């Protein structure tokens, strides 16, 4: 029995050697880390030197450009874990433990692989971690320390930003009309932009005192002033409305945005609060008025023959000599595709006149209009007999001139009847130089 026991003990001490297959993992440093951590290429060079020193064969190198702060957000690291699970590697060489993980989720994945014996060893520049309790505990402490540093940095940065806001300083990119101070001793200080600040002020004044719309301001900035953002790109309509709604221009600001935390800024206001409030009232009124846009008969049925944009319409009122007021409707290009489109205005009466003449030149029998007319006659027949009590008459489409019916709809029909008529034409209408054509 003693001989058998001794033999078993001897066999247990001679464990088969595990064939090690290593890979190198190098991760790009964050902006906060880059002063203390080597670049990816420097990390790789150091790890290759370590492998050569310890006679370790490196089978592959993984380079990562994503931050290790958030769990599961590194595609290269995910691929590395998958390769370890599949048995491609069982060892990792990394510059530092925090290169592998700075969050609890990814750290747990690494330790799980060690528990499963899929990951046998992790080597760093000055340490080695194997699958034993002490090494794994130390690995978790070092990675947890990196996470603690991340969390503390976040708290400190937020506290620093809050302190600067309480001092009236703006801790971000200066809005249009202001410039961030280039002086390193004036961190978060902004100065008025001598070129753009006067234009921003005029934007508010033209809306408040001259009745300009946001679109008119946009055209003025693009076509006359040629003003751009600091990046050199043109100011979009969205940029302009952001300016018009920004409280920063009269001296206060909210930070972070939509946080409800407001601060009195130390920067020089470009406009007064009264001017700002006046513009907000006008913008709200116009936005409310546009919430239920007025319908026009032909706006959705035509395109501009010059630039291909859609057609819009607007009402104009003129006071006549007898004291009455007459309404006119004008159609013109929206100029969405080309701001410089040489659009012209066509009065609705002239538009209907041209469409009426067009009815004499096209084949309405092939347009689907006859089918619509038949349905209309049938509806009128049911109304005449069922509601008015008239005797049924022999209504027939043949008795009605289909062209006269089309002209009647153009002149007397409702907005929707006019649109249905033009849909029946199965052709697009193009407005060019005050003339309507079929395309």
C-alpha positions as CSV (number, residue, x, y, z in Angstrom):
1,X,0.0,0.0,0.0
2,X,2.8,2.4,0.9
3,X,4.6,1.7,-2.5
4,X,1.3,2.5,-4.4
5,X,0.9,5.7,-2.5
6,X,4.4,6.8,-3.2
7,X,3.9,6.1,-6.9
8,X,0.8,8.1,-7.1
9,X,2.4,11.0,-5.3
10,X,5.3,10.9,-7.7
11,X,3.0,10.9,-10.7
12,X,1.0,13.9,-9.3
13,X,4.1,16.0,-9.0
14,X,5.0,15.5,-12.7
15,X,2.2,17.5,-14.3
16,X,2.3,17.8,-18.1
17,X,3.6,21.2,-19.2
18,X,1.0,23.6,-20.7
19,X,2.0,24.9,-24.1
20,X,1.8,28.7,-23.9
21,X,0.6,30.8,-26.8
22,X,0.8,34.5,-26.2
23,X,-0.7,37.6,-27.8
24,X,0.1,41.2,-27.2
25,X,-2.7,43.7,-26.4
26,X,-2.0,47.4,-26.7
27,X,-4.7,50.1,-26.1
28,X,-4.6,53.7,-27.0
29,X,-4.3,56.1,-24.0
30,X,-7.1,58.6,-23.3
31,X,-6.4,62.3,-23.4
32,X,-6.1,62.3,-19.6
33,X,-3.7,59.3,-19.6
34,X,-1.5,60.2,-22.5
35,X,1.0,62.1,-20.4
36,X,1.7,59.0,-18.3
37,X,1.1,56.1,-20.7
38,X,3.0,55.1,-23.8
39,X,1.5,55.2,-27.2
40,X,0.3,52.0,-28.9
41,X,3.5,51.6,-30.9
42,X,5.6,52.2,-27.9
43,X,3.7,49.7,-25.9
44,X,4.0,47.1,-28.6
45,X,7.8,47.7,-28.8
46,X,8.2,47.3,-25.1
47,X,6.1,44.1,-25.1
48,X,8.1,42.6,-27.9
49,X,11.3,43.4,-26.0
50,X,9.9,41.7,-22.9
51,X,8.9,38.6,-25.0
52,X,12.4,38.4,-26.5
53,X,14.0,38.8,-23.0
54,X,11.9,35.9,-21.6
55,X,12.1,33.8,-24.7
56,X,8.3,34.0,-25.3
57,X,6.8,33.5,-28.7
58,X,4.2,36.1,-29.7
59,X,1.6,34.7,-32.1
60,X,-0.5,37.9,-32.7
61,X,-0.8,41.6,-31.8
62,X,-4.1,43.3,-31.0
63,X,-4.2,47.1,-31.2
64,X,-7.2,49.0,-29.7
65,X,-8.2,52.6,-30.1
66,X,-11.3,52.6,-27.9
67,X,-11.4,53.6,-24.2
68,X,-11.6,50.9,-21.5
69,X,-13.8,53.1,-19.3
70,X,-17.1,51.5,-20.4
71,X,-17.8,47.8,-20.4
72,X,-18.3,45.9,-23.6
73,X,-17.4,48.9,-25.9
74,X,-14.1,47.6,-27.3
75,X,-14.5,45.5,-30.5
76,X,-10.8,44.4,-30.5
77,X,-10.9,43.4,-26.9
78,X,-14.1,41.4,-27.6
79,X,-12.3,39.6,-30.4
80,X,-9.4,38.9,-28.1
81,X,-11.7,37.3,-25.5
82,X,-13.4,35.2,-28.2
83,X,-10.0,34.0,-29.5
84,X,-9.0,32.9,-25.9
85,X,-12.2,31.1,-25.4
86,X,-11.7,29.2,-28.7
87,X,-8.2,28.2,-27.6
88,X,-6.2,30.3,-30.0
89,X,-4.3,31.9,-27.1
90,X,-3.9,31.2,-23.4
91,X,-1.6,34.1,-22.5
92,X,-1.7,37.9,-22.8
93,X,1.2,40.4,-22.7
94,X,0.1,43.9,-21.9
95,X,2.0,47.0,-20.7
96,X,-0.1,47.5,-17.6
97,X,-3.2,45.7,-16.1
98,X,-5.3,48.8,-16.7
99,X,-4.7,48.4,-20.4
100,X,-6.9,45.4,-20.2
101,X,-9.7,46.9,-18.1
102,X,-10.7,50.0,-16.3
103,X,-14.3,48.8,-15.6
104,X,-15.8,45.9,-13.6
105,X,-17.5,44.2,-16.5
106,X,-14.4,43.6,-18.6
107,X,-12.4,42.7,-15.5
108,X,-14.9,40.1,-14.6
109,X,-14.6,38.6,-18.2
110,X,-10.8,38.3,-17.8
111,X,-11.0,36.7,-14.4
112,X,-13.7,34.3,-15.5
113,X,-11.4,33.1,-18.3
114,X,-8.7,32.5,-15.7
115,X,-11.2,30.5,-13.6
116,X,-12.1,28.4,-16.6
117,X,-8.4,27.8,-17.2
118,X,-8.7,29.2,-20.8
119,X,-6.5,32.1,-19.8
120,X,-3.4,30.7,-18.0
121,X,-1.2,33.8,-17.6
122,X,-1.1,37.6,-18.0
123,X,2.3,39.3,-18.2
124,X,2.9,43.0,-17.8
125,X,6.1,45.0,-17.9
126,X,6.9,44.3,-14.2
127,X,4.4,41.6,-13.1
128,X,3.0,38.2,-13.9
129,X,-0.5,37.0,-13.0
130,X,-1.5,33.3,-13.0
131,X,-4.6,31.4,-12.1
132,X,-4.1,31.4,-8.3
133,X,-6.1,33.4,-5.7
134,X,-3.3,35.8,-4.8
135,X,-2.5,36.8,-8.4
136,X,-6.2,37.2,-9.3
137,X,-6.9,39.2,-6.2
138,X,-3.9,41.5,-7.0
139,X,-5.1,41.8,-10.6
140,X,-8.6,42.9,-9.5
141,X,-7.1,45.4,-7.1
142,X,-4.9,47.0,-9.7
143,X,-7.7,47.2,-12.3
144,X,-10.2,48.5,-9.6
145,X,-7.7,51.2,-8.7
146,X,-7.7,52.3,-12.3
147,X,-11.5,52.4,-12.2
148,X,-11.4,54.4,-9.0
149,X,-9.1,56.9,-10.7
150,X,-11.5,57.2,-13.6
151,X,-14.4,57.8,-11.3
152,X,-12.5,60.4,-9.3
153,X,-11.4,62.2,-12.4
154,X,-15.1,62.4,-13.5
155,X,-16.1,63.8,-10.2
156,X,-13.3,66.3,-10.1
157,X,-13.9,67.5,-13.7
158,X,-17.6,68.0,-13.0
159,X,-16.8,69.9,-9.8
160,X,-14.3,72.0,-11.7
161,X,-16.8,72.9,-14.4
162,X,-19.4,73.7,-11.8
163,X,-17.0,76.0,-10.0
164,X,-16.1,77.8,-13.2
165,X,-19.8,78.3,-14.0
166,X,-20.4,79.7,-10.5
167,X,-17.6,82.2,-11.3
168,X,-19.5,83.2,-14.4
169,X,-17.1,81.5,-16.8
170,X,-18.2,79.5,-19.9
171,X,-16.6,76.0,-19.8
172,X,-17.1,75.1,-23.5
173,X,-16.7,76.3,-27.1
174,X,-17.8,79.9,-27.3
175,X,-21.1,80.4,-29.3
176,X,-21.1,82.4,-32.6
177,X,-20.4,86.0,-31.8
178,X,-17.8,85.2,-29.1
179,X,-14.3,83.9,-29.1
180,X,-12.5,81.7,-26.5
181,X,-9.5,83.6,-25.0
182,X,-6.2,82.4,-26.4
183,X,-4.5,83.3,-23.1
184,X,-3.7,80.2,-21.1
185,X,-4.2,82.3,-17.9
186,X,-7.8,83.1,-19.0
187,X,-9.2,79.6,-19.1
188,X,-13.0,79.5,-19.9
189,X,-13.0,83.3,-20.6
190,X,-14.8,84.4,-23.7
191,X,-14.5,87.8,-25.6
192,X,-16.8,89.3,-28.2
193,X,-16.0,88.5,-31.8
194,X,-15.4,91.9,-33.4
195,X,-16.6,90.6,-36.8
196,X,-19.6,88.4,-35.9
197,X,-20.9,90.0,-32.7
198,X,-22.4,93.1,-34.5
199,X,-24.1,90.8,-37.0
200,X,-25.6,88.7,-34.3
201,X,-27.0,91.9,-32.7
202,X,-28.5,93.0,-36.0
203,X,-30.1,89.5,-36.4
204,X,-32.1,90.1,-33.2
205,X,-32.9,93.7,-34.2
206,X,-34.2,92.9,-37.7
207,X,-36.6,90.4,-36.3
208,X,-37.8,92.5,-33.4
209,X,-37.9,95.9,-35.1
210,X,-38.2,95.2,-38.9
211,X,-40.5,92.2,-38.8
212,X,-38.0,89.9,-40.6
213,X,-38.5,86.1,-40.5
214,X,-35.7,83.6,-39.8
215,X,-35.6,82.7,-43.5
216,X,-35.1,86.3,-44.5
217,X,-32.3,86.7,-41.9
218,X,-30.7,83.5,-43.4
219,X,-30.8,84.9,-46.9
220,X,-29.4,88.2,-45.8
221,X,-26.5,86.5,-44.0
222,X,-25.7,84.1,-46.9
223,X,-26.3,86.4,-49.9
224,X,-25.3,89.9,-48.6
225,X,-22.9,89.4,-45.7
226,X,-21.4,86.0,-46.7
227,X,-20.9,85.3,-43.0
228,X,-19.8,81.9,-42.0
229,X,-19.1,80.1,-38.7
230,X,-15.6,80.1,-37.2
231,X,-15.1,76.7,-39.0
232,X,-15.6,78.4,-42.4
233,X,-18.9,76.6,-43.0
234,X,-22.0,78.6,-43.8
235,X,-24.6,79.1,-41.1
236,X,-27.6,76.8,-41.6
237,X,-31.1,77.8,-40.7
238,X,-30.8,75.5,-37.6
239,X,-27.6,77.5,-36.6
240,X,-29.5,80.8,-36.9
241,X,-32.4,79.6,-34.8
242,X,-30.0,78.3,-32.1
243,X,-28.5,81.8,-32.0
244,X,-31.9,83.4,-31.7
245,X,-32.9,81.2,-28.8
246,X,-29.6,81.4,-26.9
247,X,-29.8,83.3,-23.6
248,X,-26.0,83.6,-23.6
249,X,-26.2,86.7,-25.7
250,X,-27.8,88.8,-22.9
251,X,-25.5,87.6,-20.2
252,X,-26.8,84.3,-18.6
253,X,-26.3,80.7,-19.5
254,X,-27.5,77.2,-18.6
255,X,-24.9,74.5,-18.0
256,X,-25.2,71.6,-18.7
257,X,-27.9,72.1,-21.3
258,X,-31.4,71.3,-20.1
259,X,-30.1,70.8,-16.6
260,X,-32.1,73.7,-15.2
261,X,-28.9,75.2,-13.6
262,X,-28.5,78.9,-14.6
263,X,-25.6,81.1,-14.1
264,X,-24.8,84.8,-14.5
265,X,-22.0,85.1,-16.9
266,X,-19.0,87.5,-16.7
267,X,-18.9,87.9,-20.5
268,X,-20.0,91.1,-22.2
269,X,-23.7,90.8,-23.4
270,X,-24.3,91.5,-27.1
271,X,-28.0,92.3,-26.7
272,X,-30.4,93.3,-23.8
273,X,-32.8,90.9,-22.2
274,X,-35.7,93.1,-23.4
275,X,-34.6,92.6,-27.0
276,X,-34.2,88.9,-26.5
277,X,-37.7,88.5,-24.9
278,X,-39.2,90.5,-27.8
279,X,-37.7,88.2,-30.4
280,X,-38.8,85.1,-28.5
281,X,-42.4,86.3,-28.4
282,X,-42.3,86.9,-32.2
283,X,-40.8,83.5,-32.9
284,X,-43.3,81.7,-30.8
285,X,-46.2,83.6,-32.5
286,X,-44.9,82.7,-35.9
287,X,-44.3,79.1,-35.0
288,X,-47.8,78.8,-33.6
289,X,-49.3,80.4,-36.7
290,X,-47.4,77.9,-38.8
291,X,-48.6,74.9,-36.7
292,X,-51.8,74.8,-38.8
293,X,-50.5,76.0,-42.2
294,X,-53.0,77.4,-44.7
295,X,-53.9,75.1,-47.6
296,X,-53.5,76.3,-51.2
297,X,-54.9,74.5,-54.2
298,X,-51.8,74.1,-56.3
299,X,-48.8,74.1,-54.0
300,X,-48.3,70.4,-53.9
301,X,-49.0,69.9,-57.6
302,X,-46.1,71.9,-59.2
303,X,-42.4,72.1,-59.3
304,X,-40.1,74.9,-60.3
305,X,-38.8,74.6,-63.9
306,X,-35.6,76.4,-63.0
307,X,-34.2,74.5,-60.0
308,X,-36.6,71.7,-59.4
309,X,-37.8,72.9,-55.9
310,X,-41.3,72.8,-54.8
311,X,-43.8,75.6,-55.2
312,X,-45.2,77.7,-52.3
313,X,-48.0,80.2,-52.1
314,X,-48.7,83.3,-50.0
315,X,-51.6,85.7,-49.6
316,X,-51.4,89.4,-50.2
317,X,-54.1,92.0,-49.3
318,X,-54.6,95.2,-51.1
319,X,-56.8,98.1,-50.0
320,X,-58.9,99.4,-52.9
321,X,-59.9,103.0,-53.6
322,X,-63.5,102.3,-52.4
323,X,-62.2,101.2,-49.0
324,X,-62.6,97.4,-49.6
325,X,-59.8,94.9,-49.4
326,X,-59.0,92.4,-52.0
327,X,-57.1,89.2,-51.5
328,X,-54.5,87.9,-54.0
329,X,-52.7,84.6,-53.9
330,X,-49.3,84.3,-55.5
331,X,-47.3,81.1,-56.3
332,X,-43.5,81.0,-56.4
333,X,-40.5,78.7,-56.0
334,X,-39.5,77.7,-52.5
335,X,-35.8,77.9,-53.5
336,X,-34.9,75.0,-51.3
337,X,-32.6,73.4,-53.9
338,X,-31.1,76.7,-55.0
339,X,-31.2,79.7,-52.8
340,X,-30.3,81.9,-55.7
341,X,-33.2,80.7,-58.0
342,X,-34.5,83.6,-60.0
343,X,-38.1,82.8,-59.0
344,X,-41.0,84.8,-60.2
345,X,-44.5,85.2,-58.7
346,X,-47.6,84.0,-60.6
347,X,-51.0,85.2,-59.4
348,X,-53.6,82.4,-58.8
349,X,-56.1,83.9,-61.3
350,X,-53.5,83.8,-64.1
351,X,-52.5,80.2,-63.0
352,X,-56.2,79.1,-63.3
353,X,-56.5,80.8,-66.6
354,X,-53.5,79.0,-68.0
355,X,-54.8,75.7,-66.7
356,X,-58.2,76.3,-68.2
357,X,-56.6,76.9,-71.6
358,X,-54.6,73.7,-71.1
359,X,-57.9,71.7,-70.8
360,X,-58.6,72.4,-74.5
361,X,-55.3,71.0,-75.6
362,X,-55.0,67.6,-73.8
363,X,-56.9,64.4,-74.1
364,X,-59.1,64.2,-71.0
365,X,-60.6,60.9,-72.0
366,X,-57.3,59.2,-71.2
367,X,-56.8,61.1,-68.0
368,X,-59.2,59.2,-65.7
369,X,-61.3,62.3,-65.4
370,X,-64.3,60.6,-67.1
371,X,-64.4,58.0,-64.4
372,X,-64.4,60.7,-61.8
373,X,-67.2,62.6,-63.6
374,X,-69.3,59.4,-63.8
375,X,-69.0,59.0,-60.0
376,X,-69.9,62.6,-59.5
377,X,-73.1,62.3,-61.6
378,X,-74.1,59.1,-59.8
379,X,-73.7,60.9,-56.4
380,X,-75.8,63.9,-57.7
381,X,-78.4,61.5,-58.9
382,X,-78.7,59.8,-55.5
383,X,-78.9,63.2,-53.8
384,X,-81.6,64.5,-56.2
385,X,-83.8,61.4,-55.8
386,X,-83.2,60.5,-52.1
387,X,-83.1,64.0,-50.5
388,X,-84.9,66.4,-52.9
389,X,-87.6,63.9,-53.8
390,X,-87.2,64.4,-57.5
391,X,-88.0,61.6,-60.0
392,X,-85.0,59.8,-61.3
393,X,-83.8,61.2,-64.5
394,X,-81.6,59.7,-67.2
395,X,-78.2,61.2,-66.2
396,X,-75.4,60.4,-68.6
397,X,-71.8,61.4,-68.9
398,X,-72.4,61.8,-72.6
399,X,-74.7,64.8,-71.9
400,X,-71.9,66.7,-70.2
401,X,-68.8,68.1,-71.8
402,X,-65.9,66.7,-69.9
403,X,-63.8,69.8,-70.7
404,X,-66.4,72.2,-69.3
405,X,-66.5,70.0,-66.2
406,X,-62.7,70.3,-65.8
407,X,-62.9,74.1,-66.3
408,X,-65.7,74.3,-63.8
409,X,-63.7,72.5,-61.1
410,X,-60.7,74.8,-61.7
411,X,-62.8,77.9,-61.2
412,X,-65.4,76.9,-58.7
413,X,-64.2,73.6,-57.1
414,X,-62.8,73.2,-53.7
415,X,-59.1,73.0,-53.0
416,X,-59.3,69.2,-52.9
417,X,-61.4,68.9,-56.1
418,X,-58.8,71.0,-57.9
419,X,-56.1,68.8,-56.7
420,X,-58.0,65.6,-57.7
421,X,-58.4,67.1,-61.1
422,X,-54.7,67.7,-61.6
423,X,-53.9,64.2,-60.2
424,X,-56.2,62.8,-63.0
425,X,-53.9,64.4,-65.6
426,X,-51.2,61.9,-64.7
427,X,-48.5,64.5,-65.6
428,X,-46.4,66.8,-63.5
429,X,-46.9,70.6,-63.7
430,X,-43.9,72.8,-64.1
431,X,-43.8,76.5,-63.3
432,X,-41.2,78.5,-65.3
433,X,-41.2,82.2,-66.1
434,X,-44.8,82.6,-65.2
435,X,-45.9,79.8,-67.5
436,X,-47.3,76.4,-66.7
437,X,-46.3,73.3,-68.7
438,X,-46.9,69.6,-68.5
439,X,-43.8,67.4,-68.1
